[in-house]
Amino acid sequence: MPVRPENAYQARLLRLLRDEGPRSRAELGEAVGLSRSKVAGELDRLVELRLVESAGLAASRGGRRSSIVQLSSDIRFVAVDIGATSIDVAITTGRLEIVRRASQPLDVSQGPKAVLSEVLRIAEKLRAEETVYDLHGAGVGVPGPVSFRDGVPVSPPIMPGWHKFPVRDVVTQALGCPVLVDNDVNVMGLGERHAGLARSVDDFLFLKIGTGIGAALFVDGRCYRGVDGSAGDIGHISVDASGPPCACGNTGCLEAYFGGAALARDATSAARTGNSPFLAERLANAGQLTAADVAHAVAIGDPAAMELIRNGGRRVGQVLAGLVSFFNPGLIVIGGGVAGLGHGLLAEIRSVVYRRSLPLATSNLPIVLSELGEDAGVVGAARLISDQVFSADPSSRPYPEDRA
């Protein structure tokens, strides 16, 4: 297994270098509250562990020039974003910059053995292209509830055959490095926290609207997963008990009204009833419709498609309004494939949330579309595992001044 920092000060130095980039030894000492000699000792040890390296000399501050250090250029993480209908695998640097990446369509319903076999094949191919021999860790996001402690999906509605499959253990054995597994929405939220619009916001909500609908809650800069890892599963909040059946077995869930599958279902209905000649033509040509077809219809001003978006946005807004009054976030970021429908959807969601939530909770609440797009999942997966790797080994003895 790759080396880890030996104490909390070393861990804080690594996280600073990951998040802020190269810094002088003097700046790092000030940031973590260490004397010049103490920070020099910790950084020298991190150099020995091949976790940091020299990057030249800093500008003079009136005395001898301090040397600049940065994360080792040899650090590599594997980032895996498994979606309902595709997989995305990347290799990143220690600063979570993507250096290799590959994506391909793959239905998660094919089961864990088939999907993970393809994930690992792609990871090894990227690893060979990058001539990477040692991996420091791998983060994996999956589209369903996850027991974060055990690294296994738990009764995921759209992932038949994945219940309690040992995803973490299988990937760890194959790659020979530490692995963490989390719900894909939490992972995307981590990506937004690291490199997106939420970078400077400690308390925010990330909403994914894709094949399914889910939310990630961040409190004091940390992802809140709940007792068993199911916090934020808002797609299965009931909005109408007499509504359509949901993949989870209940009826009238938010996801049953406006997930990607629900949108394709309603678009197909609009095509077959003649409400949308544009969608009817696309259905005749392709044999099926997707959310992308609805996006094309909206782009040309198709009334039926625009009504689908308004209805879906209104229901999402109703659920979000309750969450805003309860959680009082400082920012809501919306991502996922269906969020690509754009500003018409965003406007409907904003309208409902601002109208139905408590005024105090919305007086300074931006609701925005993600700017990271498809990068959110892989950046977040790398951030997930780097947070663990760049932490003090639990078996080591932390400094009494910092037991975090």
C-alpha positions as CSV (number, residue, x, y, z in Angstrom):
1,M,0.0,0.0,0.0
2,P,1.2,3.6,-0.7
3,V,2.7,5.6,2.2
4,R,0.6,8.1,4.2
5,P,1.4,11.1,6.3
6,E,2.6,10.2,9.8
7,N,0.9,12.8,11.8
8,A,-1.8,15.5,11.6
9,Y,0.6,18.3,10.7
10,Q,1.9,16.4,7.7
11,A,-1.7,15.7,6.7
12,R,-2.6,19.4,6.9
13,L,0.4,20.3,4.8
14,L,-0.6,17.8,2.1
15,R,-4.1,19.1,1.9
16,L,-2.9,22.7,1.7
17,L,-0.6,21.8,-1.2
18,R,-3.5,19.9,-2.9
19,D,-6.0,22.7,-2.5
20,E,-3.8,25.8,-2.9
21,G,-0.9,24.6,-5.0
22,P,2.9,25.1,-4.4
23,R,3.8,27.2,-1.4
24,S,7.0,28.3,0.3
25,R,8.1,26.6,3.4
26,A,7.6,29.9,5.3
27,E,4.0,30.2,4.0
28,L,3.2,26.6,5.0
29,G,4.6,27.1,8.5
30,E,2.4,30.2,9.0
31,A,-0.7,28.3,7.7
32,V,-0.3,25.4,10.1
33,G,1.2,27.3,13.0
34,L,4.6,25.7,13.0
35,S,8.0,27.2,13.6
36,R,10.5,27.4,10.7
37,S,12.5,24.5,12.1
38,K,9.4,22.4,12.8
39,V,7.9,22.8,9.4
40,A,11.2,22.1,7.8
41,G,11.4,18.8,9.7
42,E,7.9,17.8,8.7
43,L,8.4,18.7,5.0
44,D,11.8,17.0,4.9
45,R,10.0,13.8,6.1
46,L,7.3,14.2,3.5
47,V,10.1,14.5,0.8
48,E,11.6,11.2,2.2
49,L,8.1,9.6,1.9
50,R,7.9,10.9,-1.8
51,L,4.8,12.8,-1.1
52,V,6.2,16.3,-1.7
53,E,9.1,17.7,-3.8
54,S,11.0,20.9,-4.3
55,A,9.8,23.4,-6.8
56,G,12.5,26.1,-6.7
57,L,12.9,29.2,-4.5
58,A,10.4,31.8,-3.4
59,A,10.8,35.5,-3.7
60,S,12.9,37.1,-0.9
61,R,10.9,38.3,2.1
62,G,13.9,40.3,3.5
63,G,16.2,37.4,4.4
64,R,17.3,34.1,3.0
65,R,14.9,32.9,0.2
66,S,12.5,30.2,1.3
67,S,12.2,27.1,-0.9
68,I,8.9,26.3,-2.6
69,V,7.4,22.8,-2.2
70,Q,4.6,21.1,-4.1
71,L,2.9,17.7,-4.0
72,S,5.0,15.0,-5.6
73,S,4.5,14.8,-9.4
74,D,4.4,11.0,-9.0
75,I,1.1,11.0,-7.0
76,R,-1.7,9.5,-8.9
77,F,-5.4,8.7,-8.1
78,V,-7.9,6.7,-10.0
79,A,-11.4,8.3,-10.2
80,V,-14.4,6.3,-11.2
81,D,-17.9,7.7,-11.8
82,I,-20.4,4.9,-12.5
83,G,-23.7,6.2,-13.8
84,A,-26.9,4.5,-14.7
85,T,-26.0,4.2,-18.4
86,S,-22.3,5.0,-18.6
87,I,-18.9,4.8,-16.8
88,D,-16.3,7.5,-16.6
89,V,-12.7,6.6,-15.5
90,A,-9.9,9.1,-15.0
91,I,-6.4,9.3,-13.5
92,T,-5.5,12.5,-11.7
93,T,-2.5,14.1,-10.1
94,G,-2.2,14.8,-6.4
95,R,-3.8,18.2,-7.1
96,L,-6.8,16.3,-8.7
97,E,-6.0,17.5,-12.2
98,I,-7.2,15.0,-14.8
99,V,-4.3,13.6,-16.9
100,R,-6.0,10.6,-18.5
101,R,-9.7,9.9,-19.0
102,A,-12.0,7.5,-20.8
103,S,-15.8,7.2,-20.9
104,Q,-18.1,4.7,-22.5
105,P,-21.8,3.7,-22.5
106,L,-22.6,0.8,-20.1
107,D,-25.8,-0.1,-18.4
108,V,-25.4,-0.5,-14.6
109,S,-28.1,-3.1,-14.7
110,Q,-25.6,-5.5,-16.3
111,G,-24.5,-6.2,-12.7
112,P,-21.4,-5.5,-10.6
113,K,-19.1,-8.1,-12.1
114,A,-19.6,-7.0,-15.7
115,V,-19.4,-3.3,-14.9
116,L,-16.5,-3.4,-12.5
117,S,-14.6,-5.7,-14.9
118,E,-14.9,-2.9,-17.6
119,V,-14.0,-0.2,-15.1
120,L,-10.8,-2.0,-14.1
121,R,-9.9,-2.8,-17.7
122,I,-10.2,0.9,-18.5
123,A,-8.3,1.9,-15.4
124,E,-5.4,-0.4,-16.2
125,K,-5.3,0.9,-19.8
126,L,-5.1,4.5,-18.6
127,R,-2.5,3.4,-16.0
128,A,-0.3,1.9,-18.8
129,E,-0.7,5.0,-21.0
130,E,0.4,7.2,-18.1
131,T,3.2,4.7,-17.2
132,V,1.9,4.8,-13.6
133,Y,3.2,2.0,-11.4
134,D,2.1,3.1,-8.0
135,L,-1.5,4.3,-7.4
136,H,-2.1,6.2,-4.2
137,G,-5.8,5.5,-4.1
138,A,-9.1,5.2,-6.0
139,G,-12.5,6.8,-5.4
140,V,-15.7,5.3,-6.8
141,G,-19.1,6.8,-7.2
142,V,-22.2,4.5,-7.8
143,P,-25.8,5.5,-8.6
144,G,-27.5,4.2,-5.5
145,P,-27.4,4.2,-1.7
146,V,-24.0,3.2,-0.2
147,S,-22.9,2.0,3.2
148,F,-19.9,4.3,3.3
149,R,-18.4,2.4,6.2
150,D,-18.5,-1.0,4.4
151,G,-18.0,0.2,0.8
152,V,-21.1,-1.6,-0.5
153,P,-24.3,-0.5,-2.2
154,V,-27.4,-1.2,-0.2
155,S,-30.7,-2.0,-2.0
156,P,-30.1,0.3,-4.9
157,P,-33.3,0.7,-6.9
158,I,-31.8,0.9,-10.4
159,M,-28.8,-1.5,-9.7
160,P,-30.1,-5.1,-9.8
161,G,-27.5,-7.5,-8.4
162,W,-25.5,-4.9,-6.6
163,H,-27.0,-5.2,-3.1
164,K,-24.1,-5.6,-0.7
165,F,-21.7,-6.4,-3.4
166,P,-18.1,-5.7,-2.1
167,V,-17.2,-3.0,-4.5
168,R,-14.5,-1.5,-2.3
169,D,-12.8,-4.8,-1.6
170,V,-12.9,-5.9,-5.3
171,V,-11.4,-2.7,-6.5
172,T,-8.8,-2.6,-3.7
173,Q,-7.7,-6.1,-4.6
174,A,-7.4,-5.4,-8.3
175,L,-5.6,-2.0,-8.0
176,G,-3.6,-2.6,-4.9
177,C,-4.4,0.7,-3.3
178,P,-6.8,2.3,-0.8
179,V,-10.4,2.6,-2.2
180,L,-13.5,4.5,-1.0
181,V,-17.0,4.1,-2.5
182,D,-19.8,6.6,-2.1
183,N,-23.1,7.5,-3.7
184,D,-22.5,9.3,-7.0
185,V,-24.3,12.4,-5.9
186,N,-22.1,12.9,-2.9
187,V,-19.1,12.4,-5.1
188,M,-20.3,15.0,-7.6
189,G,-20.9,17.4,-4.6
190,L,-17.3,16.8,-3.5
191,G,-16.2,17.8,-7.0
192,E,-18.2,21.0,-6.8
193,R,-16.7,21.7,-3.3
194,H,-13.2,21.2,-4.7
195,A,-13.2,22.9,-8.0
196,G,-16.7,24.2,-8.7
197,L,-19.0,27.1,-7.7
198,A,-19.2,25.7,-4.1
199,R,-15.5,26.0,-3.5
200,S,-15.9,28.9,-1.0
201,V,-19.2,27.8,0.5
202,D,-19.3,25.6,3.6
203,D,-23.0,24.9,3.7
204,F,-24.6,24.0,0.4
205,L,-26.7,21.6,-1.4
206,F,-25.8,19.8,-4.6
207,L,-28.8,18.5,-6.6
208,K,-28.3,15.9,-9.4
209,I,-31.1,15.4,-11.9
210,G,-30.2,12.5,-14.2
211,T,-31.6,9.1,-14.6
212,G,-32.4,9.5,-10.9
213,I,-32.6,12.5,-8.6
214,G,-30.5,12.9,-5.5
215,A,-28.9,15.5,-3.3
216,A,-25.7,15.9,-1.4
217,L,-25.7,18.0,1.8
218,F,-22.6,19.8,2.9
219,V,-22.3,21.1,6.4
220,D,-19.3,23.1,7.6
221,G,-17.5,22.0,4.4
222,R,-18.1,18.3,5.0
223,C,-20.4,15.9,3.2
224,Y,-23.2,14.8,5.6
225,R,-24.1,11.2,4.8
226,G,-26.4,10.4,7.8
227,V,-26.2,7.4,10.1
228,D,-26.3,4.8,7.4
229,G,-25.3,6.7,4.3
230,S,-28.7,7.5,2.8
231,A,-28.9,11.2,3.6
232,G,-30.0,13.3,0.6
233,D,-32.0,10.6,-1.3
234,I,-34.6,13.1,-2.1
235,G,-35.7,11.4,-5.4
236,H,-37.8,9.0,-3.3
237,I,-39.6,11.7,-1.3
238,S,-43.3,11.2,-2.1
239,V,-44.9,14.2,-3.9
240,D,-48.2,12.4,-4.7
241,A,-49.2,9.1,-3.1
242,S,-51.4,8.3,-6.1
243,G,-48.7,9.1,-8.6
244,P,-46.8,6.8,-11.0
245,P,-44.9,3.8,-9.8
246,C,-41.2,4.3,-8.9
247,A,-38.2,2.0,-9.3
248,C,-37.9,1.9,-5.5
249,G,-41.3,0.1,-5.2
250,N,-43.3,3.1,-3.9
251,T,-45.6,5.4,-5.9
252,G,-45.5,9.1,-6.6
253,C,-41.8,9.7,-5.8
254,L,-40.2,12.8,-7.2
255,E,-37.9,10.6,-9.3
256,A,-41.0,8.9,-10.8
257,Y,-42.2,12.3,-12.0
258,F,-38.9,13.9,-13.3
259,G,-36.0,11.5,-13.5
260,G,-34.5,10.8,-16.9
261,A,-36.6,7.7,-17.3
262,A,-39.8,9.6,-16.3
263,L,-39.0,12.3,-18.7
264,A,-38.5,9.8,-21.6
265,R,-41.8,8.2,-20.6
266,D,-43.7,11.4,-20.7
267,A,-42.0,12.5,-23.9
268,T,-43.0,9.2,-25.6
269,S,-46.6,9.8,-24.4
270,A,-46.6,13.3,-25.9
271,A,-45.2,11.9,-29.2
272,R,-47.8,9.1,-29.4
273,T,-50.8,11.4,-28.6
274,G,-49.8,13.9,-31.2
275,N,-49.1,16.7,-28.7
276,S,-45.5,17.0,-30.1
277,P,-45.0,16.4,-33.8
278,F,-41.3,17.0,-33.3
279,L,-41.0,14.3,-30.7
280,A,-43.2,12.0,-32.8
281,E,-40.8,12.3,-35.7
282,R,-37.8,11.5,-33.5
283,L,-39.6,8.6,-32.0
284,A,-40.4,7.2,-35.4
285,N,-36.8,7.6,-36.5
286,A,-35.1,6.2,-33.4
287,G,-37.7,3.9,-31.9
288,Q,-37.3,5.5,-28.4
289,L,-36.9,8.9,-26.8
290,T,-34.5,10.2,-24.2
291,A,-34.0,13.4,-22.2
292,A,-31.7,14.6,-24.9
293,D,-34.6,14.5,-27.3
294,V,-36.6,16.6,-25.0
295,A,-33.7,19.1,-24.8
296,H,-33.7,19.3,-28.6
297,A,-37.5,19.9,-28.6
298,V,-37.1,22.6,-26.0
299,A,-34.4,24.3,-28.0
300,I,-36.8,24.7,-30.9
301,G,-39.6,25.9,-28.7
302,D,-41.8,22.8,-28.8
303,P,-44.7,23.6,-26.5
304,A,-45.3,20.0,-25.2
305,A,-41.6,19.6,-24.3
306,M,-41.5,23.0,-22.6
307,E,-44.6,22.0,-20.6
308,L,-42.8,18.8,-19.5
309,I,-39.9,20.9,-18.2
310,R,-42.2,23.3,-16.4
311,N,-44.1,20.5,-14.7
312,G,-40.8,18.7,-13.7
313,G,-39.2,21.9,-12.5
314,R,-42.2,22.8,-10.4
315,R,-42.1,19.4,-8.6
316,V,-38.4,19.6,-8.0
317,G,-38.8,23.1,-6.7
318,Q,-41.5,22.0,-4.3
319,V,-39.2,19.4,-2.7
320,L,-36.3,21.8,-2.7
321,A,-38.4,24.5,-1.0
322,G,-38.9,22.2,2.0
323,L,-35.2,21.4,2.1
324,V,-34.3,25.1,2.0
325,S,-36.6,25.9,4.9
326,F,-35.2,23.0,6.9
327,F,-31.5,23.1,6.0
328,N,-31.0,26.8,5.1
329,P,-28.0,26.3,2.7
330,G,-25.9,29.1,1.4
331,L,-26.0,27.8,-2.2
332,I,-27.7,25.2,-4.4
333,V,-25.9,23.8,-7.3
334,I,-27.8,21.7,-9.9
335,G,-26.0,19.2,-12.1
336,G,-26.6,15.9,-13.9
337,G,-27.7,15.0,-17.4
338,V,-31.3,16.3,-17.2
339,A,-29.9,19.6,-15.7
340,G,-28.5,20.1,-19.2
341,L,-32.0,21.1,-20.2
342,G,-30.7,24.5,-19.1
343,H,-32.1,27.8,-17.9
344,G,-35.8,27.1,-18.6
345,L,-35.6,24.3,-16.0
346,L,-33.5,26.5,-13.7
347,A,-36.0,29.4,-13.9
348,E,-38.9,27.1,-12.9
349,I,-37.1,25.6,-10.0
350,R,-36.0,29.1,-8.8
351,S,-39.5,30.5,-9.1
352,V,-41.0,27.8,-6.9
353,V,-38.2,27.8,-4.3
354,Y,-38.2,31.5,-3.9
355,R,-41.9,31.6,-3.6
356,R,-42.5,28.7,-1.2
357,S,-39.5,28.8,1.1
358,L,-39.1,31.0,4.1
359,P,-38.0,34.5,3.1
360,L,-35.1,34.5,5.6
361,A,-33.8,31.3,4.0
362,T,-33.9,32.6,0.4
363,S,-33.0,36.3,0.8
364,N,-29.4,35.4,-0.1
365,L,-29.6,32.0,-1.8
366,P,-28.1,31.6,-5.2
367,I,-29.5,28.6,-7.2
368,V,-27.1,27.9,-10.1
369,L,-26.3,25.3,-12.7
370,S,-23.0,23.4,-12.3
371,E,-20.1,24.7,-14.4
372,L,-18.1,21.4,-14.0
373,G,-20.5,19.3,-16.0
374,E,-19.1,15.8,-16.5
375,D,-15.9,16.6,-14.6
376,A,-17.8,16.8,-11.3
377,G,-18.0,13.0,-10.8
378,V,-14.3,12.2,-11.5
379,V,-12.9,15.2,-9.7
380,G,-15.2,14.4,-6.7
381,A,-14.1,10.7,-6.7
382,A,-10.5,11.8,-6.6
383,R,-11.2,14.3,-3.8
384,L,-13.0,11.5,-1.9
385,I,-10.0,9.2,-1.8
386,S,-7.4,12.0,-1.4
387,D,-9.1,13.2,1.7
388,Q,-8.4,9.8,3.2
389,V,-4.9,9.4,1.8
390,F,-3.9,12.9,2.9
391,S,-5.0,12.2,6.5
392,A,-2.9,11.0,9.4
393,D,-2.7,7.2,9.8
394,P,-5.1,6.3,12.5
395,S,-2.4,4.1,14.1
396,S,0.0,7.0,14.4
397,R,0.0,9.4,17.4
398,P,-1.2,12.9,16.4
399,Y,0.3,16.0,17.9
400,P,-1.7,17.2,20.9
401,E,-2.3,20.5,19.3
402,D,-4.2,19.0,16.4
403,R,-6.2,15.8,16.7
404,A,-8.3,16.4,13.6
